Amino acid sequence: MRFLRSYGLYLAWVICLLGLLLSLYFSELNHIEPCRFCWYQRIALFPLAIQLGIFTYRGDTNAALYGIPLCFVGFMAASIQSLDLILDIHGLCGPTIPCNKEMIYFFDFLPLSWLSGGGFLLIAFLLWINRHPKSVF
Amino acid sequence: MDRKPTFFHVLVIATAIGAASLIAAGAVYEVSTPPAMANTQLTDGRPRIGHLEAKVELVLIEDVRCGACQYFTQKIFPEIYEKYIETGRAYCVMVPVSFLDGSRPLSNAALAVYKLAPDRFLPYLHALLEFYCRRDVGYAVQKELLELAQNVGGIDLKRMRECIETNCFLPQLEQNFEWAKRILGRDFGTPTLFVNGIRSSTTSAEAIAAHIEKMEKK
């Protein structure tokens, strides 16, 4: 716990950067067009990657105040996207995604939307335990 | 900054530089990799629509059971067909591939229609996509495919039945799939459209039109 309190913000930022790199890899190098819900997750993730970098450098414990709402947006989008897999609701991703790539698995077993949702939860958790004592969070 | 940089600050800066370097390396790799080109000579014998003397060649790789392909064929392709193919400015080579559940009999039937009555290919393809859009391919598929052919009209149903029963275009479908995988590599996906050998958009009729017009001017 002490380690998480010391390095939690940094870990949250590293997770965020990994998500950013993975997202850019799939869209720009693997040429998989992001679906509607992938875009909502990106809208939350990309600013978080910059914000958390600044907060981490400054050791600013107010990161939770700005980061957790974005994590919530990203987690909700990932959860809705995961419904496609759990409830087998086809077409959630829209008609522009090549259908053999509708569901992308990380390491062949972990759906990318689950990984994304888990990542947002973990970032939110790390921000929460590193929150400022007087923060509204 | 009034504070002295600590190990932690160095770690943060190193991480930021590492991430930025990875993004830059990816961008350099993407820019230096030439776009996928289709050697369309390999598609000889595949359905061709339009005037072969046209200056622009479109190559369309799709699976009839793929939702994105259905959307492309029904919503985007008609605009391209009307503006460029019907007017003799471009022709299109269709390369059906079958890798999705239930698509083989459908693609086989579409190819059979092209062999028996090339001018009925597009109407049959549209009827096929419309019919199987939200329907599973079940045990009655042969009967359904023949009924669709009858509705479209102008197709020799006896020969069509023979072809459906013997899956006569299965080798060509497998050949198409291998060809598509070879030329697209890790970027394999459907639908894929090439305009004079260069990969084009499959989501915007405007982008495809711009690409065709650029190729016409070359």
Interface residues (C-beta under 8 A of the other chain):
Chain A: Y10 W13 V14 L17 L20 L21 L24 Y25 E28 L29 N30 H31 I32 E33 G53 T56 Y57 G59 H90 G91 P95 T96 I97 P98 C99 N100 K101
Chain B: F8 H9 L11 V12 I13 T15 A16 A19 L22 I23 G26 A27 Y29 E30 D63 C66 G67 A68 C69 Q70 Y71 K75 F99 L100 R186 D187 F188 G189 T190 P191 T192 T202 T203
